[in-house]
Every structure is written in C-alpha cells, then in structure tokens.
C-alpha cells in the first residue's frame, strides 16, 4: 500500500466514481481503475460497492478512508517540515549539570518566548556520553566543555566558564598542586572535564592526591569542602549561588584552571532550524556580554 494509491482512493471516494476522480487527478480513467483494483487486491477486500458508473464506499472502504486522510495529512506535514525554517517540535538537548542549572534557565526562557512552538527535552551528563548521543542522533545538540575534536561535529562558543578551586575554610593560598594540604579531591565521575583538569594539574606537579571522592552533585561537593574533606575545581557561577560561600577558601589560578570554553555541538550533516535558533540566541548573548564588558558594566 503506497501513498500514491491512497491519494487515488481518496479521490475516487470523494468524487463517487472513476471518471470524475480521473479528471481531478489528471489521469486517464483506466489508470485510476487499475490503481483501485491493485489496492483492493493488496488489502484483500472490496473498497467500493459498484452501482453502474457510481461507486459507493463499502464498510471496509469507510474504515480505510479515515486512515488514508490521516496518513496523507501526516505525509504532507512531514514534507513541509523538511523545508520549514521556523523552529518547532522538540529540541533534544544535552548539557553538563552546572550548565543546566546555572546557564540554561534564562536561555531556555528566551528560546520559549521567541519560538513558542519549540519545546526542549533536556538530558544532563558528562561531555563524552553527551557527545556520543549527539553522534548517534539521540540528541539534536549538546553543551559540553572543550575540546571538541570529532570531525563530524559542528561547534560554536556557548560561553566562557570561569573556574575556581575551593577548599576547606582557612586554607592558605594555593598557587600550585604542591600547596594542597592533606585531603581528597572531590569530583564527579572520571568523564567530568573539571576533574580531568584538576587531576592533570596535580600530575604535572608530581602530586598524587590522597584519594578521589566521587560525588553526584555540586551541593554535595560544596558541603564536603565546608566540612574539610578536600578540594574541588568548580565553575565560579556555581559558587556564586552557594549560600555558605564564606565558609570556603577560594583559589583562582591561571592557565587551564582559569576558565573553559563551553561549546554547543551538533552533527554537521543534520542542521536543523531548532539548533540554529539556539545557536543564534547564544551568539546574541555573547555579543551583549562583550558590549557590556567594553562599556565597563562588568
């Protein structure tokens, strides 16, 4: 059963006969007759009751007509969606936890305001599994930390995330990994880019952490730092929201521990208006922030 057969069937049902349907479809009557007979043979039922040149839908024909109308409507909708430049539907988006909690709420609010027919389905995780889901087509796009090295991906700057090392209250200045006193590194799973940066920083200095404690949220990491368990590398934006900030020691460093570029990634071969819409809002946001910096508002 093909869509073209259903279009012929719908025309005959609406016209009530072969000749009138052929005129509507700009086909010869014999072609229309052949298509109806083929459809009936495929389905194994009589779709029409023949009364001379007049054709009336059978009970099975009335059932098929309902489905035919729905299927043809969906097909037309799908065809139109391939050329629709207005974002709509569901944007399957991935993001790291800190980005989802701190950066996304305002951004998604603007996205909804500008594109009311677009909804967002959000998944959080580490960059590596999020990237794999984008490549597999499970996510339309994701916000991940650099580096982005896969040649199949497009990437645009989402934001620059400032980083800070936090530690127990009263800890002295930290200028290198050798300044870390006894204590654990508090971090997410091994795929977490902030953990990887902190571990690499320690390794470069020849410092082996006493242990690494894996935690499932920034609130847990912050609370354990307050309790004196150890140190962590986190986004400054996360620390800015913490009510017990005064009970922590903060240490800003340079190099790879100063900041990280957050990138919006998507497949190069699957450009979609909804991803372009999000990228456009990010570009506007970055331009506005740069303008404010130049004006001295930051």
C-alpha positions in Angstrom: 0.0 0.0 0.0 1.6 3.2 -1.2 0.7 6.8 -0.5 0.0 7.3 -4.2 -2.6 4.5 -4.1 -4.2 6.2 -1.1 -4.4 9.5 -2.9 -6.2 7.8 -5.8 -8.5 6.0 -3.4 -9.3 9.3 -1.6 -10.1 11.0 -4.9 -12.5 8.2 -6.1 -14.2 8.2 -2.7 -14.7 12.0 -2.9 -15.8 12.1 -6.5 -18.0 9.0 -6.3 -16.7 7.5 -9.5 -13.7 6.7 -11.7 -14.3 9.3 -14.4 -14.7 12.3 -12.1 -11.7 11.2 -10.0 -9.6 10.8 -13.1 -10.4 14.4 -14.1 -9.4 15.6 -10.6 -6.2 13.6 -10.7 -5.4 14.5 -14.3 -5.1 10.8 -15.1 -6.8 8.6 -17.7 -9.8 6.5 -16.2 -8.1 3.2 -17.0 -5.1 4.1 -14.8 -7.4 5.1 -11.9 -9.3 1.8 -12.3 -6.1 -0.2 -12.3 -4.8 1.5 -9.1 -8.1 0.9 -7.2 -8.1 -2.8 -8.3 -4.5 -3.2 -7.2 -5.2 -1.6 -3.8 -8.2 -3.9 -3.3 -6.1 -6.9 -4.2 -3.3 -5.9 -1.8 -5.8 -5.5 1.1 -8.0 -8.4 0.1 -11.3 -6.5 0.5 -13.7 -4.7 -1.8 -13.4 -1.0 -1.0 -16.4 0.1 -3.1 -19.9 -1.1 -3.9 -20.3 -0.7 -7.7 -23.6 0.5 -9.0 -23.1 1.1 -12.7 -20.7 4.1 -13.0 -21.5 5.1 -9.5 -19.1 3.9 -6.7 -20.1 3.9 -3.0 -17.7 3.1 -0.2 -18.1 -0.3 1.4 -17.8 -0.7 5.2 -14.1 -1.6 4.8 -13.7 1.4 2.4 -15.1 3.8 5.0 -12.5 2.5 7.5 -9.6 2.8 5.1 -10.7 6.4 4.2 -10.3 7.5 7.8 -6.7 6.1 7.8 -6.0 7.5 4.3 -6.9 11.0 5.3 -4.7 10.8 8.4 -1.7 9.2 6.7 -1.8 11.6 3.7 -2.1 14.6 6.1 1.0 13.3 8.1 2.9 12.8 4.9 2.2 16.4 3.7 3.2 17.7 7.2 6.4 15.7 7.1 7.2 17.0 3.6 6.6 20.6 4.7 8.7 20.1 7.8 11.7 19.3 5.6 11.6 22.9 4.2 10.2 24.7 7.3 12.7 27.3 8.6 10.6 28.2 11.7 11.8 26.2 14.7 9.1 23.9 16.1 8.7 20.4 17.7 11.1 19.1 20.3 14.7 20.1 20.7 16.5 17.2 22.3 19.3 19.0 24.2 22.1 17.7 26.4 24.2 19.7 28.9 26.6 19.3 31.8 25.0 19.6 35.2 26.4 23.0 36.0 25.4 24.4 32.6 21.9 23.0 33.0 21.5 24.5 36.5 23.1 27.9 36.0 23.2 28.9 32.3 20.2 27.2 30.8 17.2 28.6 32.7 17.4 32.1 31.3 18.4 30.9 27.9 15.6 28.4 27.6 13.1 31.1 28.8 14.2 33.4 25.9 14.0 30.4 23.5 10.4 29.7 24.5 9.5 33.3 24.3 10.8 33.7 20.8 9.8 30.3 19.5 6.6 29.3 21.3 6.1 26.2 19.1 9.5 24.8 20.2 9.8 22.7 23.3 13.0 21.3 24.9 13.8 17.8 26.2 16.9 18.1 28.5 19.4 15.4 29.4 22.4 16.1 31.7 25.7 14.2 31.8 29.4 14.4 31.1 30.8 15.6 27.7 31.8 12.2 26.4 28.4 10.4 26.7 26.6 13.5 25.6 28.8 13.7 22.5 28.1 10.1 21.8 24.4 10.7 21.9 24.7 13.6 19.5 26.6 11.4 17.1 24.1 8.6 17.4 21.2 11.0 16.7 19.7 10.6 20.2 20.3 14.3 20.9 20.0 17.2 18.5 22.7 19.2 20.2 24.6 19.4 23.5 26.5 21.9 25.6 29.9 20.5 26.5 33.4 21.6 27.6 36.2 21.8 25.1 38.0 20.1 23.4 35.6 19.1 20.6 37.7 17.1 18.2 35.3 14.9 16.2 35.2 16.0 12.5 31.5 15.0 12.2 30.5 17.8 14.7 29.9 21.5 14.3 30.7 23.6 17.4 30.0 27.2 18.3 31.0 29.0 21.5 28.2 28.9 24.1 30.0 30.7 26.9 33.3 31.0 28.8 33.1 29.4 32.2 35.4 30.8 34.8 36.8 28.2 37.2 37.9 28.3 40.9 39.5 25.8 43.3 37.6 25.6 46.5 38.9 24.0 49.7 38.4 23.8 53.5 37.9 27.1 55.4 41.1 28.8 56.4 43.3 27.0 53.9 46.3 29.0 52.9 46.9 30.3 49.3 47.1 27.7 46.6 49.5 28.5 43.7 50.4 25.0 42.7 49.3 21.5 43.4 52.1 21.3 46.0 50.2 23.8 48.1 47.4 21.4 48.7 47.4 20.1 52.2 46.2 16.7 53.1 42.7 16.0 51.7 40.9 14.3 48.9 39.9 15.6 45.5 36.1 16.0 45.4 34.7 15.4 41.9 32.2 13.9 39.6 32.8 10.7 37.6 36.0 10.3 35.6 34.4 11.7 32.4 34.0 15.1 34.1 36.3 17.7 32.4 36.8 19.7 35.6 38.0 16.6 37.3 40.3 15.7 34.4 41.8 19.2 34.5 42.4 19.0 38.3 44.0 15.6 38.0 46.2 16.7 35.2 47.3 19.7 37.1 48.3 17.5 40.1 50.1 15.1 37.8 52.1 17.9 36.1 53.3 18.9 39.6 54.1 15.3 40.6 51.5 15.4 43.3 49.4 12.3 44.0 46.1 13.1 45.7 45.5 11.1 48.9 42.2 9.9 47.3 39.4 10.9 45.0 35.9 11.0 46.3 33.2 10.8 43.6 30.1 12.8 44.4 26.9 13.2 42.5 26.1 16.9 42.8 27.7 20.3 43.3 25.8 20.7 46.5 27.5 17.6 47.9 30.9 18.8 46.7 30.4 22.2 48.3 29.2 20.7 51.5 32.1 18.3 51.8 34.6 21.2 51.2 33.0 23.1 54.0 33.3 20.0 56.2 37.1 20.0 55.5 37.2 16.8 53.4 39.2 18.2 50.5 39.4 20.3 47.3 37.4 20.7 44.1 37.5 22.6 40.8 34.1 24.1 40.0 32.6 26.8 37.9 32.5 30.2 39.6 28.9 30.5 38.5 28.1 27.5 40.7 29.9 29.1 43.7 28.0 32.3 43.2 24.8 30.6 44.1 26.1 28.9 47.3 24.7 30.5 50.5 27.6 29.1 52.6 30.3 30.5 50.4 32.0 32.4 53.3 32.8 29.0 54.9 35.1 28.0 52.0 38.5 29.0 50.8 38.7 30.2 47.2 41.7 30.0 44.9 41.8 31.5 41.4 44.6 30.2 39.2 45.7 30.8 35.6 46.3 28.5 32.7 43.9 25.6 32.1 42.4 26.1 35.6 41.4 29.7 34.9 38.5 29.0 32.5 37.0 26.6 30.0 35.1 27.3 26.8 31.6 25.7 26.7 30.6 24.7 23.2 27.3 23.9 21.5 27.8 20.8 19.4 25.6 19.2 16.7 26.1 17.0 13.7 27.3 18.7 10.6 25.0 16.5 8.4 21.9 17.2 10.4 21.5 21.0 10.5 18.1 21.9 11.9 16.3 25.2 12.4 15.8 24.5 16.1 19.5 24.0 16.7 20.3 27.1 14.6 17.8 29.1 16.8 19.6 28.1 20.0 23.0 28.9 18.4 21.6 32.3 17.4 20.5 33.1 20.9 23.9 32.1 22.3 25.6 34.4 19.8 23.3 37.3 20.8 24.1 36.6 24.5 27.8 36.6 23.9 27.7 39.8 21.9 25.7 41.5 24.6 28.1 40.4 27.3 31.1 41.6 25.2 29.4 45.0 24.7 28.7 45.3 28.5 32.4 44.5 29.2 33.6 47.2 26.9 31.2 49.6 28.5 32.5 48.8 31.9 29.4 47.2 33.2 31.3 44.1 34.4 
